[in-house]
């Protein structure tokens, strides 16, 4: 798996987790979805994605 695919998997997983937590635990978890979305938008403009640093340490290839 490449880093690009890893970022997509991580972002999608976080959104799904946030939706599940929002429905089952507390409506405030919707802010996790907002955070993930804003992070994706900022990374599109700046080219810097914090998740990439962690995925590189996990050994994903570029």
C-alpha positions in Angstrom: 0.0 0.0 0.0 1.3 3.5 -0.8 1.1 6.5 1.4 -1.6 8.1 -0.8 -3.8 5.1 -0.3 -3.0 5.0 3.4 -4.1 8.6 3.8 -7.4 7.8 2.1 -8.0 4.7 4.2 -7.1 6.6 7.4 -9.4 9.6 6.5 -12.3 7.3 5.5 -11.9 5.2 8.6 -11.9 8.3 10.8 -15.0 9.7 9.2 -16.9 6.4 9.6 -15.7 6.1 13.2 -16.9 9.6 13.9 -20.3 9.0 12.4 -20.7 5.8 14.4 -19.7 7.6 17.6 -22.0 10.5 16.8 -25.0 8.2 16.5 -24.2 5.9 19.4 -22.3 7.9 22.0 -22.6 11.7 21.7 -23.5 14.2 19.0 -20.3 16.1 19.8 -18.3 13.5 18.0 -19.4 15.2 14.7 -16.5 17.6 15.3 -14.1 14.8 14.6 -15.6 14.6 11.1 -15.2 18.4 10.8 -11.6 18.1 11.8 -10.8 15.4 9.3 -12.5 17.4 6.5 -10.6 20.6 7.3 -7.3 18.6 7.5 -7.9 17.2 4.1 -8.7 20.7 2.7 -5.6 22.2 4.3 -3.4 19.4 3.0 -4.7 20.0 -0.5 -3.6 23.7 -0.4 -0.3 23.3 1.5 0.8 19.8 0.6 1.5 19.0 4.2 -0.5 16.2 5.8 0.3 15.2 9.4 -0.9 11.6 8.7 1.9 11.1 6.2 4.6 11.4 8.9 3.0 8.5 10.8 2.4 6.4 7.7 6.0 6.7 6.7 7.1 5.5 10.2 4.7 2.5 9.7 6.7 1.7 6.6 4.4 2.6 3.8 6.1 3.4 0.5 5.8 6.5 -1.5 
